[in-house]
Amino acid sequence: MSGKQAAQVSVEPTEIDRPSSSQVFNDVITHTNSSIIDLYAVGGEDNTWVSLKEKEVPFLHWLRLHGPQGEVIRVNTLFDGGAMVGAMCSSVFKKVKHCLHGQTRPSGQLLCMANSVVIQSQAVWKGMLELNGVHADGEFEVFDSGRGWTFLFGKPLL
């Protein structure tokens, strides 16, 4: 790295704090005119239940996010082919956002949770991802997972 050492930040899934009920309430959106993405989907008309038929099983694996100044953030990631977005929990993002400076922007994306609650994404990140030495550009939304996961690697990233 030409004499410059990269900062490394590791985030374990046990570090997520459960949001208070007022935080959850403030994130709920009631707009009906906006484009809303379902967070999870198993299949469409032609491939209903594909994930289950193919016995696709979500799993955890380490993912590295590369910051603009050579920072490396390691996140224990849930890989799930049923997830329709890539996403980082906002509680984790708060801990690492200083390493991702310049790669995030506000997001107006609305996400429909499994319980039909619609939540607005707080931000979107775009940058370099690394998985087992393979580098690729990627993008993910930031919102509160309610202790469900630290990072969700879904269909767009897969």
C-alpha positions in Angstrom: 0.0 0.0 0.0 2.9 2.3 -0.8 3.9 2.9 2.9 0.4 3.7 4.1 -1.3 1.2 6.4 -5.0 0.7 6.2 -7.1 1.1 9.2 -9.2 -2.0 10.0 -12.5 -2.0 11.9 -14.2 -5.3 12.6 -17.9 -5.4 13.5 -19.4 -8.4 15.3 -23.1 -9.1 15.0 -23.5 -9.0 18.8 -22.7 -5.2 18.8 -26.1 -4.2 17.6 -28.3 -2.3 20.0 -32.1 -2.6 19.8 -33.7 0.7 19.0 -36.2 2.4 21.3 -39.8 2.4 20.3 -39.6 6.1 19.6 -36.7 5.5 17.1 -38.7 2.8 15.3 -41.8 5.1 15.2 -39.8 8.0 13.7 -38.5 5.7 10.9 -41.9 4.5 9.8 -43.1 6.1 6.6 -46.7 6.4 5.4 -46.2 7.7 1.9 -48.2 5.8 -0.8 -46.9 7.6 -3.9 -43.3 6.5 -3.6 -41.5 3.4 -5.1 -41.3 0.8 -2.3 -39.0 -2.2 -2.4 -39.9 -5.3 -0.5 -37.0 -6.2 1.7 -37.6 -10.0 1.2 -39.1 -11.9 -1.7 -39.0 -15.7 -2.3 -40.0 -15.7 -6.0 -42.2 -14.2 -8.7 -44.9 -15.6 -10.9 -42.6 -17.9 -12.8 -40.3 -18.9 -10.0 -42.4 -19.0 -6.9 -40.5 -20.4 -3.9 -37.3 -20.9 -5.9 -35.1 -20.2 -2.9 -36.9 -22.9 -0.9 -37.0 -25.5 -3.8 -33.3 -25.1 -4.4 -32.7 -25.4 -0.7 -30.9 -22.1 -0.6 -29.7 -21.5 3.0 -28.7 -18.1 4.3 -25.2 -18.1 5.9 -22.8 -15.8 7.6 -19.4 -14.8 6.2 -16.9 -11.9 6.6 -17.1 -9.1 4.0 -14.7 -6.2 3.7 -15.7 -2.7 2.8 -13.0 -0.4 1.5 -13.0 3.3 2.5 -11.7 6.1 0.3 -8.4 6.5 2.3 -7.5 2.8 2.4 -9.6 1.9 5.5 -11.0 -1.6 5.6 -14.1 -2.4 7.6 -14.8 -6.1 8.2 -18.4 -6.9 8.8 -19.9 -10.3 9.6 -22.5 -10.5 6.8 -25.7 -12.5 6.4 -25.8 -13.7 2.8 -29.5 -14.3 1.8 -30.7 -14.8 -1.7 -34.3 -13.9 -0.6 -33.2 -10.3 0.3 -34.0 -7.8 -2.4 -31.5 -5.2 -1.2 -28.0 -5.0 0.2 -28.2 -3.2 3.6 -26.2 -2.3 6.7 -27.9 -1.8 10.1 -27.8 1.8 11.1 -26.4 1.0 14.5 -23.3 -0.6 12.8 -23.1 2.2 10.3 -22.9 4.8 13.1 -19.8 3.0 14.3 -18.0 2.9 10.9 -19.3 5.8 8.9 -16.2 7.9 9.7 -14.2 5.3 7.7 -16.7 5.5 4.7 -16.7 9.4 4.5 -17.4 10.6 1.0 -19.0 7.3 -0.2 -22.4 7.8 1.4 -25.3 10.0 0.3 -28.9 10.5 1.6 -31.4 7.9 0.3 -35.1 8.4 -0.3 -35.6 4.6 -0.9 -38.6 3.1 0.9 -38.3 -0.5 2.1 -41.2 -2.7 3.1 -40.3 -5.0 5.9 -41.6 -8.6 6.3 -44.3 -7.3 8.7 -45.5 -4.8 6.1 -44.0 -1.8 7.9 -42.4 0.7 5.4 -39.2 2.3 6.5 -37.2 5.0 4.8 -33.5 4.2 4.2 -31.3 6.6 6.1 -28.4 6.6 3.5 -26.9 4.7 0.6 -23.2 3.7 0.3 -21.4 3.0 -2.9 -17.9 1.7 -3.0 -15.5 -1.2 -3.2 -16.5 -4.6 -1.6 -14.1 -7.5 -1.0 -15.1 -11.1 -0.5 -12.3 -13.7 -0.2 -9.9 -11.5 -2.2 -12.3 -10.7 -5.0 -13.1 -7.0 -5.3 -16.2 -5.5 -6.9 -18.2 -2.3 -6.8 -21.3 -2.5 -4.7 -24.0 -0.4 -3.1 -26.1 -0.9 0.0 -28.9 0.9 1.9 -28.6 1.9 5.6 -31.5 1.4 8.0 -32.3 -0.1 11.4 -32.6 -3.9 11.2 -34.0 -4.1 14.8 -31.2 -6.6 15.8 -31.9 -8.8 12.8 -28.4 -8.6 11.3 -25.4 -6.3 10.9 -25.1 -6.5 7.2 -27.4 -8.1 4.7 -26.0 -9.3 1.4 -29.0 -9.7 -0.9 -29.8 -10.3 -4.6 -28.4 -7.0 -6.0 -25.0 -7.8 -4.5 -25.1 -11.5 -5.2 
